[in-house]
Amino acid sequence: MRITSTLLLIALAAFSAKAALPPFRSAPMHDHLLEVNAQWQSQDPALTRLSDASAFNDESERIRTHLLLVRERLAQRANNALAPAQRANRIALLQRLGDYANGRRFPSNHVLDYRNPVFIDPYGVACAVGWLMIESGHADLARSISKGFNLGYVHELIADARYSEAVGTWADDHGFTADELAWIQPGYPPSLPWQPLGGGSNGDVTVLEKLNDGRLLVAGAFTNAGGIAASQVAIWDGSAYEALGNGVQGDVTCAVEYNGSIYLGGAMLGGTSDLARWTGNAWEFSTVFDGKYPYISALHVHNGVLHAAGTVMGFAGLTEFVQRLNGATWEPVGSPFNGRVLTLASHDGMLIAGGEFTELAIPTEPIVRHVAQFNSTDWVNLAAGLDAPVRDLLSAGGMLYAGGDMINNIVPRFGLARLGAKRGQQEMLMPNLANYIFPALGDPRITCLAEENGNIYFGGSFIVSASMMTIGNNIARWSGVDLVLELAATDGETNAVCVHEAALVIGGEFELWQPHLSSLALTTRIDETPMISLSAAPNPVIDAVRLSGLRSSHLPRRSRYVTAWVAKPLRHKAVKREQ
């Protein structure tokens, strides 16, 4: 029996939209299996029968289920072409595969921040295929693969001149095809070291705000933070939480530090107020948008002046506008909008507003499509505007970033955009969202943004599928090119994100994954491969391509080979790099 490598590129690409499911989410069993290994689609024609709703406590439980089901399917296959010795070896290794699965000791992916096979991890834990090699007396082969191509898929190992003969011979001797081994081999999700921030909170977190003294303000719908009684607001000092007096009641939507005081905005604060000020000793409550239900949606300090966006609810309807504090008096900034203002920012010396609005609510109804700038007289459209509500704005690196709705009523929207310093310059950073963002429950959206070292971190309610074997939702990173990578698979929406003391901190509605507050040390993050300059020959490519300008440090685990796809004829080649 000779091993052949089946090219599944087209089938896998067609399936990519489904590979985005955390283990604890209830979904048909076949979706969970496809998440662990896309080979299920081609190897098991009866896969769709596994439609019962399923969920797992963690990834190891899901991988165990995958391995046991693959073992069951392989044991049922007729292998009349196998010699007696091959059949005996196959039966023995399938039995050992069950032992491996039930042991639940699987490799950790500490190398890549997306789902990928790991042959042997740094702690010596082997993947299923590597473990079968070791158990069959071929530990040297497993160690050789780990040393030279630790992150390779089985089909890539078979195509690699270094391992093709040895792996093919081992597979033949033990009665397996390359496709069967590829079906066994799971992909492992990234093991990014997220930790509950100080133990987290007992309720949703809606606001994270860095204070001038280096501490972090946390606000939301909780009554306890890190074991400390705190009514909806607390301060994290790097080691413990501190309550601010008796806290507040109501809905907290935003926060800002201004003139040495902490301000919270929202609704029903202190009874019927929409603004709360912490003096350092006590809370003072006031009303900015006076009406039947005062409400502040955003607070921001622009040019040393406190600004607030909010809603006045009267008998005639809603009035949505921005105000600024002039001495002790709040005064309107420009005309009202026809929809809610959700965020305020400063960029290039201008005050910027983003939200659900599309026009100014005045007789001439000038168009301001979800993002507007104040020109000292009134609000005007910024660039060409955006095609969906803007839920957060971030000025960083001389650019203005906008996060908002990704899909509205199945129609793709901007999701993430970058607006340049020059008027009219505008970039959509998620063109059509087709390759890596898919709907969660309801319409997916980005609600919060943060930046560090050129990376844009964004949270909200969405599912990420950046590659065939990737899962993640509600928190991700845009890395400065047309690339989005997931950072975690949370069980609830991310409402707030910030970078604090060299860590990415997120707060939200998640509870099972982490208790509403979590942090990731950015000093241990995995950076993307740097931008490099390559030359290739021949051009056009006929069979093989030679690359130059690529050093070993550019590839994970210092692999000596880089994989390339060539089109005429369609063939999978291992291409050696010139140092």
For each residue, the residues with C-beta under 8 A, 3 or more apart:
1: 81 82 86 172 175 177
2: 168 172
3: 158 167 168 171 172 177 178
4: 177 178
5: 155 158 159 178 572
6: 42 155 178 179
7: 155 570 572
8: 11 12 38 39 42 155
9: 12 13 565
10: 13 14
11: 8 14 15 41 42
12: 8 9 15 16 38 41 468
13: 9 10 16 468
14: 10 11
15: 11 12 18 19 34 38 41 468
16: 12 13 19 435 465 467 468
17: 20 438 465
18: 15 21 31 34 35 465
19: 15 16 34 35 38 465 468 469 470 471
20: 17 35 438 463 464 465 470 471 472 473
21: 18 25 27 31 32 35 463 471
22: 25 471 472 473 489 490 491 513
23: 32 55 56 57 58 59 61 62 489
24: 55 56 57 58 491 512 513
25: 21 22 55 491
26: 53 54 55
27: 21 31 32 53 54 55
28: 31 32 50 51 52 53 54
29: 32 33 50 51 52 53 54
30: 33 34 40 47 48 49 50 51
31: 18 21 27 28 34 35
32: 21 23 27 28 29 35 36 54 56 62 65 66
33: 29 30 36 37 40 47 50 65 66 69
34: 15 18 19 30 31 37 38 40 41 47
35: 18 19 20 21 31 32 62 471
36: 32 33 62 63 66 186 187
37: 33 34 40 66 70 183 185 186 187
38: 8 12 15 19 34 41 468 469
39: 8 42 43 179 182 183
40: 30 33 34 37 43 44 47 183
41: 11 12 15 34 38 44 47
42: 6 8 11 39 179
43: 39 40 73 179 180 183
44: 40 41 47 73
45:
46: 49 50
47: 30 33 34 40 41 44 50
48: 30 51
49: 30 46
50: 28 29 30 33 46 47
51: 28 29 30 48
52: 28 29
53: 26 27 28 29
54: 26 27 28 29 32
55: 23 24 25 26 27
56: 23 24 32 59 61 62 65
57: 23 24 61
58: 23 24 61 62
59: 23 56 62 63 188 189
60: 63 64 104 106
61: 23 56 57 58 64 65 104
62: 23 32 35 36 56 58 59 65 66
63: 36 59 60 66 67 101 104 106 186 188
64: 60 61 67 68 101 102 104
65: 32 33 56 61 62 68 69
66: 32 33 36 37 62 63 69 70 186
67: 63 64 70 71 97 98 100 101 128 184 186
68: 64 65 71 72 98 101 102
69: 33 65 66 72 73
70: 37 66 67 73 74 97 183 184
71: 67 68 74 75 94 97 98 101
72: 68 69 75 76
73: 43 44 69 70 76 77
74: 70 71 77 94 180 183 184
75: 71 72 91 94
76: 72 73
77: 73 74
78:
79: 82 86 87 90 175
80:
81: 1
82: 1 79 86 87 90 175
83: 86 87
84: 87 88
85: 88 89 173
86: 1 79 82 83 89 90 172 173 174 175
87: 79 82 83 84 90 91 175
88: 84 85 91 92
89: 85 86 92 93 136 173 174 175
90: 79 82 86 87 93 94 174 175 176
91: 75 87 88 94 95
92: 88 89 95 96
93: 89 90 96 97 132 135 136 174 176
94: 71 74 75 90 91 97 98
95: 91 92 98 99
96: 92 93 99 100 131 132 135
97: 67 70 71 93 94 100 101 128 132 184
98: 67 68 71 94 95 101 102
99: 95 96 102 103
100: 67 96 97 103 128 131 132
101: 63 64 67 68 71 97 98 104 128
102: 64 68 98 99
103: 99 100
104: 60 61 63 64 101
105: 125
106: 60 63 125 127 186 188
107: 118 119 120 121 125 126 127 188
108: 118 121 122 123 125 188 191
109: 112 115 116 118 121 188 189 190 191
110: 121 122 191
111: 116 118 150 151 526 556 557
112: 109 116 151 190 526 556
113: 190 192 485 486 487 525 526
114: 190 466 467 469 470 485 486
115: 109 187 188 189 190 467 469 470 471
116: 109 111 112 151 187 188 469
117: 127 151 152 153 154 185 186 187 188
118: 107 108 109 111 121 127 150 151 188
119: 107 126 127 129 130 142 145 146 149 150 151 152
120: 107 124 125 126 127 130 142 143 146 150
121: 107 108 109 110 118 124 125
122: 108 110
123: 108
124: 120 121
125: 105 106 107 108 120 121
126: 107 119 120 130 131 133 134 142 146
127: 106 107 117 118 119 120 130 131 185 186 188
128: 67 97 100 101 131 132 184 185 186
129: 119 132 133 154 181 184 185
130: 119 120 126 127 133 134 142 145 146
131: 96 100 126 127 128 134 135 142
132: 93 96 97 100 128 129 135 136 174 184
133: 126 129 130 136 138 139 141 142 170
134: 126 130 131 138 139 142
135: 93 96 131 132
136: 89 93 132 133 170 174
137:
138: 133 134 141 142 170
139: 133 134 142 143
140: 143 144
141: 133 138 144 145 166 167 170
142: 119 120 126 130 131 133 134 138 139 145 146
143: 120 139 140 146 147
144: 140 141 147 148 163 166
145: 119 130 141 142 148 149 150 152 157 163 167
146: 119 120 126 130 142 143 150
147: 143 144 150
148: 144 145 162 163 559 560 561
149: 119 145 152 156 157 160 162 163 559 561
150: 111 118 119 120 145 146 147 557 559
151: 111 112 116 117 118 119 556 557 559
152: 117 119 145 149 156 157 160
153: 117 156 157 182 185
154: 117 129 157 158 167 178 181 182 185
155: 5 6 7 8 158 159 178 182 572
156: 149 152 153 159 160 563 572 574
157: 145 149 152 153 154 160 163 164 167
158: 3 5 154 155 163 164 167 168 178
159: 5 155 156 164 563 572 573 574
160: 149 152 156 157 163 164 561 574
161: 164 574
162: 148 149 561 574
163: 144 145 148 149 157 158 160 166 167
164: 157 158 159 160 161 167 168
165: 168 169
166: 141 144 163 169 170
167: 3 141 145 154 157 158 163 164 170 171
168: 2 3 158 164 165 171 172 178
169: 165 166 172 173
170: 133 136 138 141 166 167 173 174
171: 3 167 168 174 176 177 178 181
172: 1 2 3 86 168 169 175
173: 85 86 89 169 170
174: 86 89 90 93 132 136 170 171
175: 1 79 82 86 87 89 90 172
176: 90 93 171 180 181
177: 1 3 4 171 180 181
178: 3 4 5 6 154 155 158 168 171 181 182
179: 6 39 42 43 182 183
180: 43 74 176 177 183 184
181: 129 154 171 176 177 178 184 185
182: 39 153 154 155 178 179 185
183: 37 39 40 43 70 74 179 180
184: 67 70 74 97 128 129 132 180 181
185: 37 117 127 128 129 153 154 181 182
186: 36 37 63 66 67 106 117 127 128
187: 36 37 115 116 117 469
188: 59 63 106 107 108 109 115 116 117 118 127 191
189: 59 109 115 471 489
190: 109 112 113 114 115 486 487 526
191: 108 109 110 188
192: 113 487 488 520 525 526
193: 520 521 524
194: 488 514 518 519 520
195: 514 518 519 520
196: 199 200 514 515 517 518 519
197: 200 226 236 505 517 518 519
198: 225 226 236 239 240 241 517
199: 196 225 226 227 515
200: 196 197 225 226 514 515 516 517 518
201: 205 218 220 222 224 225 226 234 507 515 516 517
202: 222 223 224 225 515 516
203: 220 221 222 223 224 516
204: 220 221 222 492 495 507 508 509 516
205: 201 208 218 219 220 222 495 496 507 508 516 517
206: 219 220 221 252 253 495 496 507
207: 217 218 219 220 252 253 254 255 264 495 496 507
208: 205 216 217 218 496 497 498 500 505 506 507
209: 216 217 219 255 256 257 498
210: 214 216 217 498 500
211: 214 215 216 217 235 257 262
212: 257
213:
214: 210 211 238 501
215: 211 235 236 237 238
216: 208 209 210 211 235 236 498 500 505
217: 207 208 209 210 211 233 234 235 236 255 257 262
218: 201 205 207 208 225 233 234 235 236 241 507 517
219: 205 206 207 209 232 233 234 252 255 264
220: 201 203 204 205 206 207 232 252 495 507 516
221: 203 204 206 232 251 252
222: 201 202 203 204 205 225 230 232 516
223: 202 203 229 230 231 232
224: 201 202 203 227 228 229 230
225: 198 199 200 201 202 218 222 228 230 234 236 241 243 517
226: 197 198 199 200 201 234 236 240 241
227: 199 224 241
228: 224 225 234 240 241 242 243
229: 223 224 243
230: 222 223 224 225 233 234 241 243 244 247
231: 223 243 246 247 248 249
232: 219 220 221 222 223 247 248 249 250 252
233: 217 218 219 230 243 244 247 248 252 264
234: 201 217 218 219 225 226 228 230 241 242 243 244 247
235: 211 215 216 217 218 241 242 244
236: 197 198 215 216 217 218 225 226 240 241 242
237: 215 240 241 242
238: 214 215 501
239: 198
240: 198 226 228 236 237
241: 198 218 225 226 227 228 230 234 235 236 237
242: 228 234 235 236 237
243: 225 228 229 230 231 233 234 247
244: 230 233 234 235 247 262 278 283
245: 278 281 282 283
246: 231 283
247: 230 231 232 233 234 243 244 283
248: 231 232 233 252 264 269 270 276 283
249: 231 232 268 269 270 271
250: 232 266 267 268 269 270
251: 221 266 267 268
252: 206 207 219 220 221 232 233 248 255 264 265 266 269
253: 206 207 265 266 267 296 297 298
254: 207 264 265 266 296 297 298 299
255: 207 209 217 219 252 262 263 264 265 299
256: 209 262 263 265 299 300 301 306
257: 209 211 212 217 260 261 262 263 301
258: 261 263 301 306
259: 306
260: 257 280
261: 257 258 277 278 279 280
262: 211 217 244 255 256 257 277 278
263: 255 256 257 258 275 276 277 278 299 306
264: 207 219 233 248 252 254 255 269 275 276 277 278
265: 252 253 254 255 256 269 274 275 276 288 296 297 298 299 308 310
266: 250 251 252 253 254 269 274 276 295 296
267: 250 251 253 274 293 294 295 296
268: 249 250 251 271 272 273
269: 248 249 250 252 264 265 266 273 274 275 276 285
270: 248 249 250 273 276 283 285
271: 249 268 285
272: 268 287 294
273: 268 269 270 276 285 286 287 294
274: 265 266 267 269 287 288 289 294 295 296 310
275: 263 264 265 269 285 286 287 288 296 308
276: 248 263 264 265 266 269 270 273 283 284 285
277: 261 262 263 264 283 284 285 286
278: 244 245 261 262 263 264 282 283
279: 261 282 283 284
280: 260 261
281: 245
282: 245 278 279
283: 244 245 246 247 248 270 276 277 278 279
284: 276 277 279
285: 269 270 271 273 275 276 277
286: 273 275 277
287: 272 273 274 275 290 294
288: 265 274 275 294 296 308 310 323 330
289: 274 294 295 296 308 310 311 312 323
290: 287 294 312
291: 294 311 312 313 314 319
292: 313 314 315
293: 267 311 313
294: 267 272 273 274 287 288 289 290 291 310 312
295: 266 267 274 289 310 311 313
296: 253 254 265 266 267 274 275 288 289 299 308 309 310
297: 253 254 265 309 310 311 340 341 342 343 355
298: 253 254 265 308 309 310 341 342 343 344
299: 254 255 256 263 265 296 306 307 308 309 344
300: 256 306 307 308 309 344 345 346 351
301: 256 257 258 304 305 306 307
302: 305 307 324 344 346 351
303: 346 349 351
304: 301
305: 301 302 324 325 326
306: 256 258 259 263 299 300 301 324 325
307: 299 300 301 302 322 323 324 325 333 344 351
308: 265 275 288 289 296 298 299 300 322 323 324 325 330
309: 296 297 298 299 300 320 321 322 323 340 341 342 343 344 353 355
310: 265 274 288 289 294 295 296 297 298 320 321 323 341
311: 289 291 293 295 297 318 319 320 340
312: 289 290 291 294 318 319 321
313: 291 292 293 295 317 318
314: 291 292 317 318 319
315: 292
316:
317: 313 314
318: 311 312 313 314
319: 291 311 312 314 336 361
320: 309 310 311 336 337 338 339 340 341 355 357 361
321: 309 310 312 332 333 334 335 336 337 341
322: 307 308 309 332 333 334 341 344 351 353 374
323: 288 289 307 308 309 310 330 331 332 333
324: 302 305 306 307 308 330 331 333
325: 305 306 307 308 328 329 330
326: 305 329 330 331
327:
328: 325
329: 325 326
330: 288 308 323 324 325 326
331: 323 324 326
332: 321 322 323 336
333: 307 321 322 323 324 351 374
334: 321 322 360 374 377 378 379
335: 321 360 361 362 378 379
336: 319 320 321 332 360 361 362
337: 320 321 340 341 353 355 357 359 360 361 368 372 379
338: 320 357 358 359 360 361 365
339: 320 355 356 357 358 389
340: 297 309 311 320 337 355 356 357
341: 297 298 309 310 320 321 322 337 344 353 354 355 357
342: 297 298 309 354 355 356 389 390 391 392
343: 297 298 309 353 354 355 390 391 392 393
344: 298 299 300 302 307 309 322 341 351 352 353 354 393
345: 300 351 352 354 393 394 395 400
346: 300 302 303 349 350 351 352 395
347: 350 352 373 393 395 400 419
348: 400 421
349: 303 346
350: 346 347 373 374 375
351: 300 302 303 307 322 333 344 345 346 373 374
352: 344 345 346 347 371 372 373 374 382 393 395 400
353: 309 322 337 341 343 344 371 372 373 374 379
354: 341 342 343 344 345 370 371 372 389 390 391 392 393 402 404
355: 297 309 320 337 339 340 341 342 343 370 389 390 391
356: 339 340 342 370 389
357: 320 337 338 339 340 341 360 368 370 372
358: 338 339 367 368 369 370
359: 337 338 365 366 367 368
360: 334 335 336 337 338 357 364 365 366 368 378 379
361: 319 320 335 336 337 338 365
362: 335 336 365 366
363:
364: 360
365: 338 359 360 361 362
366: 359 360 362 380 381
367: 358 359 381 385
368: 337 357 358 359 360 371 372 379 380 381 382 385
369: 358 381 384 385 386 387
370: 354 355 356 357 358 385 386 387 388 389 390 404
371: 352 353 354 368 381 382 383 385 386 390 393 402 419
372: 337 352 353 354 357 368 379 380 381 382 385
373: 347 350 351 352 353 379 380 382
374: 322 333 334 350 351 352 353 378 379 380
375: 350 378 379 380
376:
377: 334
378: 334 335 360 374 375
379: 334 335 337 353 360 368 372 373 374 375
380: 366 368 372 373 374 375
381: 366 367 368 369 371 372 384 385
382: 352 368 371 372 373 385 419 423
383: 371 419 423 424 425 426
384: 369 381 424 426
385: 367 368 369 370 371 372 381 382
386: 369 370 371 390 402 404 414 417
387: 369 370 413 414
388: 370 404 405 406 408 413 414
389: 339 342 354 355 356 370 404 405 445
390: 342 343 354 355 370 371 386 393 402 403 404
391: 342 343 354 355 403 404 405 445 446 447 448 460
392: 342 343 354 402 403 404 446 447 448 449
393: 343 344 345 347 352 354 371 390 400 401 402 403 449
394: 345 400 401 402 403 449 450 451 456
395: 345 346 347 352 399 400 401
396: 399 401 451 456
397: 451 454
398: 421
399: 395 396 418 419 420 421
400: 345 347 348 352 393 394 395 418 419 420
401: 393 394 395 396 416 417 418 419 449 451 456
402: 354 371 386 390 392 393 394 414 416 417 418 419
403: 390 391 392 393 394 415 416 446 447 448 449 458 460
404: 354 370 386 388 389 390 391 392 413 414 415 417 445 446
405: 388 389 391 408 413 414 415 443 444 445 446
406: 388 412 413 414 415 430 433 437 439 443 444 445 446 462
407: 410 411 412 413 433 439 443 444
408: 388 405 411 413 443
409: 443
410: 407
411: 407 408
412: 406 407 415 432 433 434
413: 387 388 404 405 406 407 408
414: 386 387 388 402 404 405 406 417 428 430
415: 403 404 405 406 412 428 429 430 433 437 446
416: 401 402 403 428 429 430 446 456 458 478
417: 386 401 402 404 414 426 427 428 429
418: 399 400 401 402 426 427 429
419: 347 371 382 383 399 400 401 402 425 426 427
420: 399 400 425 426 427
421: 348 398 399 425
422: 425
423: 382 383
424: 383 384
425: 383 419 420 421 422
426: 383 384 417 418 419 420
427: 417 418 419 420
428: 414 415 416 417 431
429: 415 416 417 418 478 482
430: 406 414 415 416 433 436 437 484
431: 428 434 482
432: 412
433: 406 407 412 415 430 436 437 438
434: 412 431
435: 16 465 466
436: 430 433 464 465 466 467 470 484
437: 406 415 430 433 444 462 463 464 465 484
438: 17 20 433 444 462 463 465
439: 406 407 442 443 444 462 463
440: 444 461 462 463 473 474
441: 461
442: 439 461
443: 405 406 407 408 409 439
444: 405 406 407 437 438 439 440 460 461 462 463
445: 389 391 404 405 406 460 461 462
446: 391 392 403 404 405 406 415 416 449 458 459 460 462
447: 391 392 403 459 460 461 493 494 495
448: 391 392 403 458 459 460 494 495 496 497
449: 392 393 394 401 403 446 456 457 458 497
450: 394 456 457 458 497 498 499 504
451: 394 396 397 401 454 455 456 457 499
452: 455 457 499 504 522
453: 522
454: 397 451 479 480
455: 451 452 477 478 479 480
456: 394 396 401 416 449 450 451 477 478 480
457: 449 450 451 452 475 476 477 487 497 499 504
458: 403 416 446 448 449 450 475 476 477 478 497
459: 446 447 448 474 475 476 493 494 495 496 497 506 508
460: 391 403 444 445 446 447 448 474 493 494
461: 440 441 442 444 445 447 474 493 494
462: 406 437 438 439 440 444 445 446 473 474 476
463: 20 21 437 438 439 440 444 472 473
464: 20 436 437 470 471 472 473 476 484 485 486
465: 16 17 18 19 20 435 436 437 438 470 471 472
466: 114 435 436 470 472 476 483 484 485 486
467: 16 114 115 436 470
468: 12 13 15 16 19 38
469: 19 38 114 115 116 187
470: 19 20 114 115 436 464 465 466 467 485 486
471: 19 20 21 22 35 115 189 464 465 486 489
472: 20 22 463 464 465 466 475 476 485 486 487 488 489
473: 20 22 440 462 463 464 486 488 489 490
474: 440 459 460 461 462 488 490 492 493 494 508 510
475: 457 458 459 472 486 487 488 490 494 497 506
476: 457 458 459 462 464 466 472 484 485 486 487
477: 455 456 457 458 484 485 487
478: 416 429 455 456 458 483 484
479: 454 455 483 484 485 528
480: 454 455 456
481: 531
482: 429 431
483: 466 478 479 528
484: 430 436 437 464 466 476 477 478 479
485: 113 114 464 466 470 472 476 477 479 528
486: 113 114 190 464 466 470 471 472 473 475 476 489
487: 113 190 192 457 472 475 476 477 504 520
488: 192 194 472 473 474 475 513 518 520
489: 22 23 189 471 472 473 486 513
490: 22 473 474 475 493 494 508 510 513 514
491: 22 24 25 510 511 512 513
492: 204 474 508 509 510 511 513
493: 447 459 460 461 474 490 508 509 510
494: 447 448 459 460 461 474 475 490 497 506 507 508 509 510
495: 204 205 206 207 220 447 448 459 507 508 509
496: 205 206 207 208 448 459 506 507 508
497: 208 448 449 450 457 458 459 475 494 504 505 506 507
498: 208 209 210 216 450 504 505
499: 450 451 452 457 502 503 504 505 522
500: 208 210 216 503 505 519
501: 214 238
502: 499 521 522 523
503: 499 500 519 520 521 522
504: 450 452 457 487 497 498 499 519 520 522
505: 197 208 216 497 498 499 500 517 518 519
506: 208 459 475 494 496 497 517 518 519
507: 201 204 205 206 207 208 218 220 494 495 496 497 516 517
508: 204 205 459 474 490 492 493 494 495 496 516
509: 204 492 493 494 495 516
510: 474 490 491 492 493 494 513 514 516 518
511: 491 492 515 516
512: 24 491
513: 22 24 488 489 490 491 492 510 518
514: 194 195 196 200 490 510 517 518
515: 196 199 200 201 202 511
516: 200 201 202 203 204 205 220 222 507 508 509 510 511
517: 196 197 198 200 201 205 218 225 505 506 507 514
518: 194 195 196 197 200 488 505 506 510 513 514
519: 194 195 196 197 500 503 504 505 506
520: 192 193 194 195 487 488 503 504 525
521: 193 502 503 524 525
522: 452 453 499 502 503 504 525
523: 502
524: 193 521
525: 113 192 520 521 522
526: 111 112 113 190 192
527: 530
528: 479 483 485
529: 532 554 555
530: 527 554
531: 481
532: 529 549 550 554
533: 549
534: 547 548 549 550
535: 547 548 549
536: 539 541 545 546 547 548
537: 545 546
538: 541 542 545
539: 536
540: 568
541: 536 538 544 545 566 567 568
542: 538 566 568
543: 566 568 569 571 573
544: 541 566 573 575
545: 536 537 538 541 564 566 573 575
546: 536 537 575 576 578
547: 534 535 536 550 562 564 575 577 578
548: 534 535 536 577 578
549: 532 533 534 535
550: 532 534 547 554 555 562 577 578
551: 554 577 579
552: 555 558 559 560 577 579
553: 558
554: 529 530 532 550 551
555: 529 550 552 558 559 562
556: 111 112 151 559
557: 111 150 151
558: 552 553 555
559: 148 149 150 151 552 555 556 562
560: 148 552 576 577
561: 148 149 160 162 574 575 576 577
562: 547 550 555 559 575 577
563: 156 159 572 573 574 575
564: 545 547 573 575
565: 9 570 572
566: 541 542 543 544 545 569 570 571 573
567: 541 570
568: 540 541 542 543
569: 543 566
570: 7 565 566 567
571: 543 566
572: 5 7 155 156 159 563 565
573: 159 543 544 545 563 564 566
574: 156 159 160 161 162 561 563
575: 544 545 546 547 561 562 563 564
576: 546 560 561
577: 547 548 550 551 552 560 561 562
578: 546 547 548 550
579: 551 552
